Amino acid sequence: MNVGFLGLGGMGRGMAASLISAGHHVRVWNRSRDPVDALVRAGADAAATPAEAFRGDIAITMLADDAAIREVGLAGPLLEGAPASLLHVNMATVSVELTRELAASHAARGLGYVAAPVFGRTDMAAAGKLAIIAAGATAAIERAWPLFEAMGRRTWQLGADPVQAAAAKIAGNFMLAAAIESIAEATTLASRYGVPPAGLLDILTNTLFDAPVYRSYGALIAGRKFEPAGFRLVLGLKDVRLALAAGEAARVPLPLASLLRDTFLEAVAHGDGDLDWSAVAEVSRRRAGPDR
């Protein structure tokens, strides 16, 4: 399949590499050149501009946020020169509002649009083992299915409205942020009574909380291993804000999300924005004061 891929951050690089390994013809574009060069060595073609990447059978975008999507013209200008048969699959986490706007702008031009955000960290992207949530027209999702199989271990098809996938991803990331914060607060509390974080988490992840999210993030928090960032803390703040915006639009109160926003913002204010988002645990440590 002839695929354009825009956005080669930590996740995008692994996803594009999985498509190349599966035998697809992939043209890649990114603001910085190094990831492009690395993928060209792996078999991709370099696209000089976003418009050049936005060609072929399917274009995939994995850009950081709403602003990045608007900057490359995906809210309108870039669509004007797109082939009539093109299907655009947005796999990034963006707002419900922008998802609704993109679906409408694509439909107005006769272009296909599928929202297919992913769950998983950079190692899972590189291994082609992401969890994918897809929403859009059934025929469009079927066209993209071979690409989903190359990038993910499983794809869930939610419905015909791309907003469904965006909302599900935002809700999931909100739950992840809450889990990370609960690990941070619990380990800080226990440590003040002489319980090592690793010891507490060994108990909890083998009894009450035997789930991957508690095991993986618990290990990072217990070891204070926040570099390199699998998912940057500043992006976690962005996703909590997306949850709050979605909740306000639907008149759904999210009091916990408000607390998380302030905690993540405090972490960014202390210079931790480019660390892994589990570094938000350092906020709990600072708030508790020095070990006694």
N, C-alpha and C positions, 0 to 999 in steps of 0.2 A: 504494500500500500504506500502511496506517495503522501508523506506527512510533513507538515511544517510544525516546528516546535519553538515557541517563544517563552523565554524565561529559564535560565540555567543556573538557578541558585542550588543550594544543597539538595533539594528534592528534585528539581527539574533535571539536573545532570544525570542522576540515577535513572530517572524515568525515560529520558531520551536514549540513554545507553541500552536500556532493556528493549526498546523498540528496534534499535540497530541490531542487537543480538538475535532478535526474532526474525530478522531478514527484511524489515521494512526500509524503504528509502526515506531518509530523514534529513530535512534541511533545518538548521538551527540558527537562532538569533538570540543575542544577549547584549545588554548594554556594555559590559566589559568583555574583552576579547579572549582572555585565558580559557574560560570554559568552552568557548566555541572551538578554539584550536585543539583542545584535548579531545573533543568529540569528533572533530575532523580526522584526527589520527585514528580514531576508532571506526571510522567509516562513514561519518555524516558529511553532508555538504554544508558550507557556510552560506548564510543569507546575509547580504550586506545591509538590508533594511527590514523593518517589520513587515512591510508590504510584500517583500520577496518571500518571506517565510509564510505569509498568509496566502498560500497557493496550494494547488494539488487537490487531493481527495479530501483530506481532513487537516485542519489546523488545531493544534493543542496549545493552550496558554497556561503557564504556571508562573504568573507574575505575583509580586509580593502582596499587593493590596489594591483597593479601588483606585487610588491615585495613579498607580503604575499602569493600570489598564486604560485609564483615560489619557495618560501621557502618550501612549503608543497609538491612540486613535481608535481603540476598539469600541468606543461608545458611538462611533459614527463614521469619521473620515476614512478609516482603514477598510471599512466594509464596502465603500463605493467602488473600489477596484477589484473586489474579490470575485472569483469565478462563480457563476450562477449555481453550480453544483456543489460548492464548498460546504462542508459541515464544520462548524466551530465547536470544539469541546473545551470548555473552561474547567480546569481541574484545581484551581486555586480556591482559597477561602476568601470570599468577598461578601459584601453586604446583601441582604435581601433586596434592598432598594435597587442596587446596581444590577442584580440578577434579573429583576423584573424589567428594568430598562433595556438590558442587553437582549433579552428574549424578544421584546417588542421591536427593537431596532433591526434585529436579524429578520424577524418575520416580515417587516415592512419591505425588506429588500429581497425576499424570497430565499433567504439563506437558512440553513439548519442550525440550531443551537441546542446544545446539551450541557447542563451543569453536572460535573462529575468530580466533586472534591474528594480528597483522599484522607484516610487515617493511616498513620505510620511515620516512622522517623527516617532519617537519611539512609541508614543501613538497610532498611526494608525496601526503600525506593531502589537502591542499587541492586538488591537481590530480586526485584520484580515480585515482591510479596506484599504490596499495599492492599488495604481494604478500600474499595471504591464505591461511592454512592452516586448513582446516576438517575437523573430525571430529565425528561424531554419526550419528544415523539418516539413511539416504539420503533418505527423504521429507522430513525436517526441513531438510536441506541444500538440497534442491530448492526448498523454500518460500523460503528465504533467498537463493537464487541471484540474483534481480534486484537485491537490495541489494548483494551482493558485486560484481556487475558495475558498479554505480554508484560504488562506493568503490575498486575495485582494477583493476589491469591484468591480473591473472591470479589464479585461485583453485585451489589444490591440495586435492583431497579425499583425506584419508589413510585413513580407516576409520570404523568405527561407534563406537569408544570415544573420547569427548572427551579422555581423558588423552593420546592419541596426539598431538593438536595441541598440547597444553600442553608435552609433552616435547620436541617438535620445535622449538617456539619458544624454550624455555629453552636447548636445545642450540645453536641458531643465535645467540642473544645471547651465549652463552659464547664462541663462535668470534669474534664481532665484538669482544668485549672483549679477547680474546687478540691479535687483529690490531692493535687500537689500541695495546696495550702494546708489541708488537713494533716498530711504527713509532716509538713514543716512544724506546725503548731504542736502536734503530738510528740514528736521527737525532742523539741525544745523543752516542753514540759517535763518529760521523763528524764532528760539529761540533768535538769536542776536537782533531781533526786538521786543522782549517781548512776542512772541507767544509760549505758552507751547506746547511741542511736542504732548502730548495727545490730546490737543485741535485741533491742525492742522490735526492730523490723523483722528479724529472724523469727521471733515469736509470732508477730501479727501476720506476716505473709505465709506462715505455715498453719494458721488457725483461722482467724476472722476474715482476713483480707488476702486470700490466695488468688490473686489476679495479676496479670502481667503489668498493669499500670502501677500497682503498688510495689511490685518487685523491682521494676526497672527504675522508676523515679525514686523509690526508696533507697536504692543502692547509690544513686547519684547524690542524693541529699545526705545520706549517712557518711559518704566519703568526701563530700564537698567537691565533687568532680564536675565542674560546670563548663569546662572547655575540653575539646571544641564543642561548640553549640550544635546539638542536633536540631533544635528549634529555638530560635532566638527569643529572649524574654520580651523584647520590644514587640515582637509579633504576637506574643501571648496577650500583651496589653491591647493590641489592636483587636484581637478576637473577643476579648471580654467586652470591649466597647461595641463590637458588632452585636453581641448578645443583648446588651442594654438597649441599643437602637432598635433591634428587632422586637424586643419586649415592649418598648414604648409604642411602637407602631401598631402592635396588636393589643395594646392595653393589658399586658401581662407583667405584673410586678416581679422584679428579680432582685430582691434585697441583697442576696448573697453576691450577686454580680457587682453590685455597687461597692461592697467591701473589697472584693477582689480587684476591681479597678484601682482603688486607692492604694492597695498593697503593691500591685504591679507598678503603679506610677511611682511609689516610694522607692522601689528597687531601681527603676530607671534613673530617678533623681540621684541615686548613690553611684551611678556609673555602671550598673550591671546589665544594661539593655542588650548588649551583644553577647552575653553569656547564655548558656542554655536556660530555658525558662524555669527549670527546677531551682535555679539560683534565687528565685523568689523566697526560698527558705531562709536566706540570709536576713531577710526583713524580720522574721520571727526571732532570730538569734540576736539581732541588734536591739529589738524592742525589749527583750528580756534582760538586757544589760550583761555585764561581764559575768563569767562563771564564778560561782561562789564556792 
